Amino acid sequence: MSDDLPDSLIPYDEIVQEALRAVVGRVLGEVERTGGLPGSHHFYITFKTQAAGVDIPRRLIERFPDEMTIVLQNKFWDLKVSDDQFQVSLTFNQVAALLTIPFAAITAFVDPAVNFALQFQAQADDEAPEPHDEAENDAPQVTSEDGSNVVTVDFGKKK
């Protein structure tokens, strides 16, 4: 194949990203519908805190000015899922907070119980994210092991 392929008139990368984010919505919708997580499933969801539509307390934006990770495991409630976003209540240092997160703001979704992960291209800016601390929303810290089922989609847009 030639490296001189013409630019696609079909936005495949956007279509794939949207479809993968729909996986997150479907999974969270099932958790909402059944009223809890099945078995040992739990989720790490990373999102851009400054993305359009994100609504989180000011103290969390100050602590995580670019990106943060939340854990949906034992201590979450009021999960509500719509076509383009979800809302969930969590505790941070024993203080409850309601978060509204559009699916477009999500950059990673991980279910360590089954070694499943999705990574997304940021839809906001192309700058590298600033380093940040973990969310510490009253859940244990789990790190991914090598060999996870990570799906990364990067079509390498020509500029």
TORKE-520956 format. One line per 8 residues: for each residue x, y, z of N, C-alpha, C. Coordinates in steps of 0.2 Angstrom, whole numbers, plus 5000, padded with zeros to 4 digits. Each point is the difference from the previous one (the first is absolute). Layout:
! TORKE-520956
X,Y,Z,X,Y,Z,X,Y,Z; ... $
***
This chain:
! TORKE-520956
5004,4994,5000,4996,5006,5000,5004,5006,5000; 4998,5005,4997,5003,5007,5000,4999,5004,5006; 5005,5004,5002,4999,5005,5006,4997,5006,4997; 4999,5001,4994,4997,5006,4997,4993,4999,4999; 4996,4997,5005,4993,4999,4999,4996,5007,5001; 4995,5001,4996,4996,5006,5000,4997,5001,5007; 4998,5006,5003,4997,5001,5006,4993,4997,4998; 4997,4997,5005,4993,4997,5000,4995,5005,5000 $
4995,5000,4996,4994,5004,5001,4995,4998,5005; 5001,4994,5002,4996,4997,5006,5004,5000,5006; 4997,5003,5005,5004,5001,5007,5000,4993,5004; 5004,4995,4997,5000,4994,5004,5002,5000,5007; 5005,5004,5001,5003,5001,5007,4994,5002,5005; 4996,5005,4998,4995,5003,5004,4994,4995,5001; 4999,4996,4995,4995,4995,5000,5002,4995,5005; 5006,4997,5000,5002,4995,5004,5000,5002,5007 $
5003,5007,5002,5000,5002,5006,4993,5001,5003; 4995,5002,4996,4993,5001,5002,4997,4993,5002; 5002,4995,4996,4997,4993,5001,5003,4997,5007; 5007,5001,5001,5003,4998,5006,4997,5003,5006; 4999,5006,5000,4997,5004,5005,4993,4997,5002; 4996,4998,4994,4994,4997,5001,5000,4994,5004; 5006,4996,5000,5001,4994,5004,5000,5002,5007; 5003,5005,5002,5000,5003,5007,4993,5002,5002 $
4996,5003,4996,4993,5002,5002,4996,4994,5001; 5001,4995,4995,4996,4994,5001,5002,4996,5007; 5006,4999,5001,5002,4997,5006,4997,5004,5006; 5001,5006,5001,4998,5004,5005,4992,5000,5001; 4997,5000,4994,4992,4999,5000,4998,4994,5003; 5004,4995,4998,4998,4993,5003,5001,5000,5008; 5005,5003,5002,5001,5001,5007,4994,5004,5003; 4998,5005,4997,4995,5004,5003,4993,4996,5000 $
4999,4996,4994,4994,4997,5000,4999,4994,5005; 5006,4997,5001,5000,4994,5005,5001,5002,5007; 5002,5007,5001,5001,5002,5007,5007,4998,5003; 5005,4998,4996,5006,4999,5003,5005,4996,4995; 5006,4999,5003,5005,4997,4996,4999,4993,5000; 5001,4996,4995,5000,4993,5000,5006,4997,5003; 5000,4995,5004,5006,4996,5002,5006,5005,5003; 5006,4999,4997,5005,5004,5003,5002,5006,4995 $
4996,5001,4995,5001,5006,4995,5000,5006,5004; 5005,5005,4998,5000,5006,5002,5004,5004,4995; 4999,5007,5000,5002,5004,4994,5004,5006,5003; 5005,5001,4996,5004,5006,5000,4999,5004,4994; 4997,5006,5001,4998,5005,4995,5005,5006,5000; 5004,5001,4995,5004,5006,5000,4996,5005,4995; 5000,5007,5002,4997,5005,4995,5003,5006,5001; 4999,5005,4995,5003,5006,5000,4995,5005,5004 $
5003,5003,5006,4996,5004,5004,4998,5006,4997; 5003,5003,4995,4998,5006,4997,4996,4999,4994; 4998,4994,4998,4997,4999,4994,4993,5003,5000; 4997,5002,4995,4993,5003,4999,4995,4995,5004; 4996,5002,5004,4995,4996,5003,5001,4997,5006; 5007,5000,5002,5002,4997,5006,4998,5004,5006; 4997,4997,5005,4997,5004,5006,5003,4996,5006; 5005,5003,5003,5003,4997,5006,5001,5006,5005 $
5001,4998,5007,5001,5006,5005,5006,5003,4998; 5001,5007,5002,5005,5004,4999,5007,4997,5003; 4999,4997,5006,5006,4997,5003,5003,4995,4996; 4996,4996,4997,5003,4995,4996,5003,5003,4993; 4998,5005,4997,5003,5003,4995,5006,5003,5002; 5001,5003,5006,5006,5003,5002,5005,4995,5001; 4998,4994,5003,5005,4994,5001,5002,4997,4994; 4995,4999,4995,5001,4997,4994,4999,5004,4994 $
5004,5005,4998,4998,5005,4995,5000,4998,4993; 5002,4994,4999,5000,4997,4993,4996,4994,4999; 5002,4995,5004,4997,4993,4999,5000,4997,5007; 4994,4996,5001,5000,4996,5007,4997,4993,4998; 5001,4996,5005,4998,4993,5000,4995,4999,5006; 4994,4997,4998,4995,4998,5006,5000,4993,4999; 4998,4997,5006,4999,4993,5001,4993,4998,5002; 4996,4996,4996,4994,4998,5001,5000,4993,5003 $
5000,4999,5006,5001,4993,5003,4995,4999,5006; 5001,5002,5006,4996,4999,5006,4996,5006,5002; 5003,5006,4999,4997,5006,5003,4998,5005,4994; 4995,4999,4997,4997,5004,4995,4992,4999,5000; 4997,5006,4999,4992,4999,5000,4998,5005,4995; 4993,5000,4999,4997,5005,4995,5002,5000,4993; 5002,4994,4998,5003,4999,4993,4994,5001,4995; 5001,5005,4996,4995,5002,4994,5003,5000,4994 $
4998,4996,4995,5003,5000,4993,4995,5003,4995; 5003,5004,4996,4996,5002,4994,5004,4999,4994; 4997,5002,4994,5004,4999,4994,5007,5003,4999; 5001,5005,5003,5006,5004,4999,5004,5001,5007; 4998,4998,5005,5003,5001,5007,4998,4996,5005; 5004,5000,5006,4997,4996,5006,5001,5005,5006; 4996,4999,5005,5001,5003,5006,5001,4995,5006; 5004,5001,5005,5001,4995,5005,5003,5004,5006 $
4998,4998,5006,5002,5003,5006,5005,4995,5003; 5006,5004,5002,5005,4996,5004,5002,5004,5006; 5005,4997,5004,5003,5004,5005,5007,5001,4999; 5002,5006,5002,5007,5002,4999,5002,5002,5007; 5005,4997,5004,5002,5001,5007,4993,5001,5004; 4996,4995,4999,4994,5000,5004,4995,5005,4999; 5001,5004,4994,4995,5005,4998,4997,4998,4994; 4993,5000,5000,4996,4998,4994,5000,5005,4994 $
5000,4998,4994,5000,5004,4995,4997,4997,4994; 4996,5004,4996,4996,4998,4994,5004,5002,4994; 5002,4995,4996,5004,5001,4994,4995,4999,4994; 5001,5005,4995,4997,4999,4993,5005,4999,4995; 5001,4995,4997,5005,4999,4995,4998,4998,4993; 5000,5004,4995,4999,4998,4993,5004,4994,4998; 4997,4996,4996,5005,4995,4997,5005,5002,4996; 4999,5006,4997,5005,5003,4996,5006,5002,5004 $
5000,5001,5006,5005,5002,5005,5004,4994,5002; 4998,4994,4999,5004,4994,5003,5006,4999,4995; 5005,4999,5004,5007,4998,4996,5002,4993,5001; 4997,4996,5006,5001,4993,5001,4995,4997,5004; 4999,4994,4999,4995,4996,5004,5003,4993,5001; 5001,4998,5006,5003,4994,5002,4996,4996,5005; 4999,4993,4998,4997,4996,5005,5005,4995,5002; 5004,5001,5005,5006,4995,5002,4998,4993,5002 $
4993,4999,5001,4998,4994,5002,5001,4995,4995; 4999,5002,4994,5000,4996,4994,5006,5002,4995; 5004,5004,5002,5006,5003,4996,4998,5003,4994; 4995,5004,5000,4997,5004,4994,5001,5007,5001; 5002,5003,4994,5001,5007,5000,4999,5003,4993; 4997,5006,5000,5000,5004,4994,5003,5007,5001; 5004,5002,4995,5003,5007,5001,4997,5004,4994; 4999,5007,5001,4997,5004,4995,5005,5006,4999 $
4999,5002,4994,5004,5007,4998,4996,5005,5003; 5004,5005,5003,4996,5006,5003,4997,5004,4995; 4994,5002,5001,4996,5004,4995,5001,5007,5001; 5004,5002,5005,5000,5008,5001,5007,5002,4997; 5005,5000,5003,5006,5003,4997,5005,4995,4999; 5006,5001,4996,5005,4995,4999,5006,5000,5004; 4999,5005,5005,5006,5000,5005,5000,4994,5004; 5006,4998,5002,5001,4995,5005,4997,5001,5007 $
4997,4996,5003,4997,5001,5007,5005,5001,5005; 4999,5005,5005,5004,5001,5005,5000,4994,5005; 5005,4999,5003,5000,4994,5005,4995,5002,5006; 4997,4995,5003,4995,5001,5005,5001,4994,5005; 4997,5001,5006,4999,4995,5005,4994,4996,4998; 5000,4994,5003,4994,4996,4999,4994,5003,5004; 4994,4998,4998,4994,5004,5003,4999,4999,5007; 5002,4994,5003,4999,4998,5007,4993,5001,5002 $
4995,4997,4996,4994,5001,5002,4998,4994,5004; 5003,4999,5006,4999,4995,5005,4999,4993,4997; 5005,4998,4995,5000,4993,4998,5007,4998,5000; 5001,4993,5000,5007,4998,4999,5004,5001,4994; 5006,5001,5000,5004,5001,4994,5002,4993,4997; 4998,5000,4993,5002,4994,4997,5004,5002,4993; 5005,4997,4999,5004,5001,4994,4999,4995,4995; 5000,5002,4993,4999,4995,4995,5006,4996,4999 $
4999,4993,4999,5006,4996,4998,5002,5000,4993; 5006,4998,4998,5001,5000,4993,4996,4994,4997; 4998,5001,4994,4996,4995,4996,4993,5002,5000; 4998,5006,5002,4993,5001,5001,4997,5001,4993; 4993,4999,4999,4997,5001,4994,4998,5007,4999; 5005,5004,4998,4999,5007,4998,4999,5001,4993; 4995,5004,4999,4998,5002,4993,5002,5007,4999; 5005,5002,4996,5002,5006,4999,4999,5002,4992 $
4997,5005,4999,4998,5002,4993,5004,5007,4998; 5004,5000,4996,5004,5006,4998,5001,4999,4992; 4996,5004,4997,5001,5000,4992,5005,5005,4998; 5003,5003,5004,5006,5005,4998,4998,5005,4995; 4996,5004,5002,4997,5005,4996,5006,5004,4997; 4999,5001,4993,5005,5005,4997,4999,5007,5001; 5005,5004,5002,4998,5007,5001,5003,5004,4995 $
***
